[in-house]
Amino acid sequence: MVRIAVDLNRCQGYAQCAFLAPEVFAMHGEEALLYTPQVDEEQREKLERAVAACPVQAILVDTVDVPAEAVSGAR
């Protein structure tokens, strides 16, 4: 899993992230950014492009280690 945080005070609503990773980011109106705070690894490439394209560097990404029992259901 990949955890995402957006500094909404820094975000200026340029929407580059929404264009590059629409499964993760979306604009609500002219200025409000909506985003999914955790996404699967499959989204990482689009997510990295969105992070790099943010002109104010408002997007932070962190990898989350998911315990094996959470993935497999094992205990």
Secondary structure, DSSP 8 states (H G I E B T S, - for coil): -EEEEE-TTT-----HHHHH-TTTEEEETTTEEEE-SEE-GGGHHHHHHHHHH-TT--EEEEE----HHHHH---
